[in-house]
Amino acid sequence: MTGKGKNIRPAIRREYLILISGLLWVLIGLLLNHYAFNWLTEYEFKRIYLYIIAGVILALVIHHFGFLKVVDKNLGRISNLKPVSCAFAFMSWKSYLLVLVMMSMGIALRRSALPRNILSVVYIGIGLALILSSIRYLRVFYREIRKK
């Protein structure tokens, strides 16, 4: 783009990029858990707990060994941005591609022949890990806001 249109972009303070990231992770985590718990209503009440416990254990592993590293990397990248940046800068362009791939995989899994009880464990694991990891974003946002 050239001329005046070149500088038109939604600008937002850096702290709010952190908030957007945290809220997005929470919302996606809630959505995944919504799918999982809807699927689990089709099964016997006694067995539901086994799937939930397996999902929680998986979530703790994913949260600790995977998502916290991603959160820290994103927080570091956001902290190096200008004080006011593009609202879409809460993720790198590579992360946008990764999200597209993950969404495609999620859709493929939901349409697959995998039993919903097994799929619910995976969805609880990823969804709860996203929610747990989002706490770091929200804590950093709260600290940044309190500084001002």
N, C-alpha and C positions, 0 to 999 in steps of 0.2 A: 504494500500500500504506500501511496505517496500523499503528501500534503497533510491536511488537517486530520483526516481519518486515521492516520498512522498512530496517533497518540490516544485514540479512543479505546479504552479498555477499562473493565470494572476494577477500580483500585480499592484496596482495603488495608488497614493497618496489619502489620506482621502478627501481632498477638491474636487477631481474629482468624488468621490462617490456621493457627494452632487449634483454636476452638472449632473451626469447621472440620478439621481432621478428626478431632476427638468425637464430635457429634456424628460424623459420617460413620466412623467405626462402630459407635453404639447402635445406630439405626440399622446398619447392615447386620450386626450381631443379633439384634432383636428379630429382624426379618428371618434370618436363618433358624433361630430357635422357634419362631412361630411355625415355620414349615415342619420342623422336627416334632414339635409337640402335637401338631395336628395329625401327623402320621401315626404317632404313638397312641392316639385315642382309639385306633382300630385294634389294638392288642389287649391282652389280658392285663388287668390292673397289677398283678403280682410281678409280671415280667417287665413292666414299664420301668421300674426302679433299676433293674439291671442295665437297661439301655442308657438311662440317665446317668448312672454312676460311671459307666464306661465313657460316656460323652464328657463328663466332668474331668475324668482322669486325662482323657485325650486333650481337653482344653488346657489343662495345666501344663502339659508337655509342650503344646503348640505355643502357648503364651510365653513360657519361660525360654524355650530354646529357639523360637522363630520370630514371633511378632514383636517382642521387646527390642530386638535388634533393629527391626524395620522402623519402629517408633523412634528409637534413638537416632537413627540415620536421618529420618525425616525431620526431626526436631533440629538437628544440627544444620541441615540444609536450609530450613526456614529461618533459623537464627542468623544465617549469613545473607539473607535477602535484605533489600532496602527496607527502611521503616514502613514505607507504603509500597505495596506490590500488587500485582495482578491477583484477583480473587481466585484464579484457577491455579496459582502457584503453590497451593497447599500440597500438591503432588508433583513429582517430576514427570516429564513426558514419558519416560520409560515406565513409570508406575501406572500411567493411564493405559499403556499397552498391556501391562500385566493384569490390570483390573478387567480389561476386555477379555483376555484369555481365561481368567478365573470365572467370569460370568458365563462364558461359553461352556466351560467345563461343568459348572453348576447346572446349567440348563440340560446339558447332555446327561448328567447323572440323574436328574429328576425324570428324564424321559427314558432312562435305561430300565432294564429288567431287574436291577438290584432290588432286593426286598427293602421295603420302607423302614423296617426296624433297624437294619444295618445302616442305611442311609441316614437315619435320624441320629445315630451315634456320631457320624462324621459331621453332620450339620450342627449338632450341639457342641461338638469339639471346636469347630472353627468359629461358630457364632459366639460362644462363651469366651473363647480366647480373644476375639475382637473386642468384646465388651471389657474384659479384664485389662487388656492392653490400652484401651482408650483412656483408662484412668490416668495414665502417665501424661497423655496430652492435656487432659483437663486440669491436672495438678499444675503443670507448667503454665497453662493459660492463667490459672488463678494467681500464681506467683507473679506473672508478668503484669497483670492488671493491678495487683496490690502495690507494685513499684511506683505506679503513676499517681 
